[in-house]
Amino acid sequence: MQTVLISGGTGFIGSALARRLSGSARVIVLSRQPADGQVSQDAFESAVAEAGLVFNLAGTSGAVASNLDPAESLATSNAWQLRFLAACAKSPERPRVVFASSRLVYGKPESLPVGESHPVHPDSFYAAHKLCIEHYHRIFAQHGGMSYTICRISNPYGLDLGAHPSQEYGFLNRMVRWAVEGSPLKIFGEGTQLRDYIFIDDLVDALLLCGREEAARNETFNIGSGVGTSIVEAAREVSAQSGAAIEHVPWPAGYIDVETGDFVNNIGKARARLGFVPRVSFAEGISRTITASRDRR
């Protein structure tokens, strides 16, 4: 049975991935605790020693928060990653490391849909740090101790069964929580900007393909649905399925600075090389998320 390490395995994406792998692989979960990253190098090396496949999902979230305290964002993200990747590179298993990067590395798109060759212009320290960590993977791989696959993920959503489900991963999950609680769905401004939402089950499919397929080795892939849906359209779908009202509110300080405008991923490379095909429509994904959230409550 294959041994798989999930760094960040108690988060939204990591917990979903761990559930999928349960029964088909020996899963080791590494959590980013304590938050300051004070884990011994021996502990890192012990965690990765037997894993031929590593999913590197650990990280801090929040573009706005990173701009408020760039040094803290750097310390809690990049320092952890350097030590963790150094352990991966020393492992006798020479693991494949699948890294969860972000579509935010592209910044404001010059054209749509956004392909992997699009220029990168991060608009937040969070995105800049993600891009820096991408380069960490490449540098370690150049020295031959490991290989990598970088996934530039758009906007995942779905029932969050991670260790901290009250801290929703992403705006869409927060809207579903508001709907289930009977609160209005708050949208900053008009909400006409496009987003590329991907249901968590489809994202897990993509991550597993990136970890399994030889064509993914030392490559970068955009991972999303490839379909643009405006924020207000997303809210209307949640409203139609839940009965929640929609409320437009002013932009909070700091948020407009990291707003990228319209974004839709070009997933043609993942489709052609990996056979990745998102299967869950937006309406179905929202329905499943609302139903599961209500059942959990």
N, C-alpha and C positions, 0 to 999 in steps of 0.2 A: 504494500500500500504506500502510495506517495506521501511524503511529508511536506506540508505546506505551512509556511509562516505568514501570518497576517499581522503586520504592524499597523496599529490603529484598529484592531479587530473588535473593539467594543463600541465603535462609532456607527453611524448610520449605514455607510457603505460596507464597512468591515463586518458588521454583524449579519447583514444580509448575505454576504459572500460566505461567511463561516457556516451559516445555516445550509446554504446550497451544497457546500463541500462535505458536510457532515455525513458520514457513512461511506463516502467514496475516497476519503483521504484522511491521513492523520493531521489534524489541524493544531498548530501552536499559535496562540494569540499573545501578541506583545502590545501592552497598553502604554500610552504616553503618561505614565504616572511614576513619580511625581511630575507635576506640570512643568517644573523647571528643567526637566531632562536629566537630573542627577542620577543616572543609572550607570553602574560600573561598566567599563569596557568588557570585562569578563562576562557580565550578564548578557550584553549584546552578542558576544561571540558564541556563548552557550546557546542562545536562542536560535541562531542561524546555522549552527554546526551541522544539523541533519537535514536541513530544508533545501531541496533542489529548486523549489519555486517559492518566491517571496512576493507578497503583495504589499507594497509600500504605500499605505493609505493614511498614515499618521500625519497630523498637521494642525495648525491653528487656523481658524476660519475668521473671516471678517475683513474685507478691504477697508472699510471705514476705520475700524479699530487699529489696523496696521498703520494708517496714516497719522493717527493720533499719537502712537508710540512706536515709531519704526525700530528703535533699538530693542524693545521688548519683543516685537514680532521676529526680528532677526535671531535673537537669543533663543527663543522658544521653538523656532522652526529650523533654521539652517544649522545651528550647532548640533542639535539632535541628529539631523540628517547626515552630517559629515561623519559622526561617530558610528551611526548605524550602518552607513554604506561602507565604511572602513572594515567593519566586522563582516559584512557580506563578501567583500573582496578577499578576505582572508579565509573564508570558509572552504574546506576541502570539497564541498559539493559544487563549487563554481556556479552559484544559483542564477537563475533568470529572475530579475527584479522588475516587477510591473509597478510603475509609479503613477499615482493619481495626481496629475497636474490639472490645470484649469484653462478654460477658454479665455480667462481674463488676461492671459499673457499677450493676447493679440491687441488688447486695448480697443480703441474705436475702429471698427472695420472700415477699410477703404472701399470694399465691394463685398457683395453677398452672392452666394454663400461663401464662407471663409474656409479656404483649404489650408493644408499644412505649410504651404510655401508662402502664405500671407506674411507680411512683415510683422514683427512683434514689437509692440509699444505699450508696455505695462503702464497703467494709470494709477496704480496703488503699490505700496511696498509689499503687500501680500502677493500681488501678481509678479512683482519683480523678484521676490524671494522664490516663488514657484519656478520661475524661469532659471534662476541661479541653480536651484536644485536639479533641474533637468540637466544642466551642464555638469553637475557633480556626477550624475549617473554616467554620462558619456566619458568623462575623464577616468573614472574608476574602470570602466569597461575597456578603455584603450590599453590599460595595463594588464588586461587578460584575466583578472580574478573573478569576473562576473559578466553577465550580459544584462541588457535592460530592454524594456518597452515603455515608452512614455505615452500616456493617455491624456489628451487635453479634453477634459470632460465639460459638457455644457451645464445644464441645470437639472440635476436629478431630483426625483420626488418619489414618494411612496411611504407606506407605513414605516415609521422609525421605531425599531425594536432594540436600539442601541442602549448603552448604559445610562444615557442622559436624554431620554426622549422628550423631556420638557424643553430642551434646548434644540428647537427644530433645525434640521439641516435645510436651509433654503427658504426662499420666500413662499413658494407654492405650498410646502408643508405647513408653514405658519398660517396661510389662508385656510387650509383645510381644518386646522385646529380651531380657528376662529369660527368657522362654519359649524363645526360639531358642538362648540360651546354656545352657539346662538348669538355670537357677536358679529358686527358688520365686517365686511372684507375691506381693509384699508388699502388704498392705492395712492402712491405719491404722484401728484399731478394728474395728467390725463391718462397715463398708462398706455400710450399708443406704441411704445417701442416693442420690437419683436424679441422673443426669446425662443431658444431651442430646448424644450423640455424632454427629458428621457426618463421613462419609468424605471424604477430600481431593478426589476427583473431583467429588463433589457440591458441595463448597465452591467449587471453581474454576468450576463451572457458575453458581453464584449470583453470584460476583464479576463474571463476564463479562456476565451479565444486568444487573447494577447499572451497569456501564460502558456498556452499549449502549442500554438502554431509556429513552425519554424520561420515562416515569412514575417513574423512579428519581431524577430530578434534584432535588437539594436535599431529599432524603428520608432517613429512618432506617428500617432494616429489621433485624429479628431473623433471623439465619441459623443454622439447625440442622436436625436431622432432624424435630423436633416429636415425638419419641418418647423417653420416659423409660426409662432402664436403670440399675439400681443398680450401684454400683461392684463389689459382690460378684458380681452377675449377670454383669457384664462379665468379671470374672476367671474365672468358671466357664466362659464361652464360650471364652476364650483357653485355659484348662486343658483343656477337652474337645477342642479342635482340636490341642493341642500335647503334651498329657501332663504339663504342668508342675504342680507342687503349689502349693497356696495357703497362705500363711502370714499370720496376723493378728498385727500388731505394735502396740505403743502409739503414740499420737500423739506426734510429735516437738514440741519446743518451738517455738512460733510458728505452727505449721500450724493448730491448732484455732482460732486467732484470726481466720483468714481463711476458715474453712469456712462456706459459704453454706447448707448443708443441701440439701434437694431443689431441683432446678432442671430445668425443661423449657421450651423456647422455644415460644411461639405464633408460627408462621411463616405465619399466614393472610394477612397483608398482602403478604408476598413472593409467596405463591402467587397471590393475586388480581390484584395489579398487575403482576407480572413474569412470571407463569407458571412460577415456580420449583417444581419437584417433585423432592425427593430420590429417587434411583433405586436406591441401593445399600443393601441391608438390613444390619443390624449383623452378622449371622452371615457374610454374604458379604464384607463389608468386612474383618472379622477374618481370614477365610480368605485373602483376597488379600494382606493385609499380612504375615501369617506366611509365606506362600509366597514373596513377593518378598524378604522379609528373609532367609530361608534361602538363596535363590538368590544373593543378594548376598554372603553370607558364604562 
